[in-house]
Amino acid sequence: MARVGSLGEFLKDQRRHAQLSLRQLADQAGVSNPYLSQIERGVRKPSADVLQQIAKALRISAEALYVHPNTLRQRLRR
């Protein structure tokens, strides 16, 4: 069975697939480089609005991020 990565790992994979640097994605999503880096490393949990901005910049559906297994588990724990 495949290991399910964290939301940050998923975002990093999507960013790399889109051939964007951290700086480019941060600029396009309207967030700071350090904040995006913290999200990718799992240090910070982004709000739904920030996830939507990142999804738009990556040209993927926001639902892909909202239903990511780890994101769903985190929201259910609140």
N, C-alpha and C positions, 0 to 999 in steps of 0.2 A: 504494500500500500504506500502511495506517495506521501511524503511529509508535507503538511500544510504550513507554509511560511507565514510570517507575520505580515500585517498590513504594510509596514515599512519596506519589507523585502519585496512585496508585490509591487508597490509603487516604484521602487528602484528598478525592478525588472521591466516595468512598463516604460519608465523613462529611458532606459537603455535601448529598449526595442524601438522607441520613437527617435532614437539617436539624438537625444537632448542632454546637454550637460546639466548639472544641478543648478547652475546659475541661470541657464536659459529657461528651465522649467519654472524656477522661482519667479523670474521676471514675467513670464507668460501667465502664471497663476496669481500674480500680485501678492506674493509673500516673500519674506526675506530668505536669503540663502541659509543662514543659521537655523531658522525655523524649519525649513524644508529638510535640511540635514537631520535635525532632531526627530522629525517625523519618520524619516527613512531608517534611522537607527533605533526607533521605538522608544525614544526618550519622552516625546510629546505625543499626545493624542489630539488629532485635528478635529475641529468642529465640523458639522455637516456642511456648513457654508464653504469652509476651506477645502473639504473633500470635493465639493462640487466644482470649485475653481480649478483644482488640480486635474480633475477628470476632463474638464473642458479643454485645458491646456494640452492634455495628453491625447485629446480627441477620442476618448472612450466614454462610455455611458457612466453616469454617476452611479447607476445601479450596480455596475460591476464592482465599485468600491464599497457601496452600502451592504451588499450581500456577501462580500468577502467573509469567509467563515470566522476569522478572528475579530473582525469589526462587529459582526452580529453577536458573537459571544460577549464582547466588551459591553455592548449596549444593553444586553439582557442582564448583565450583572449589576447595572446601576440601580 
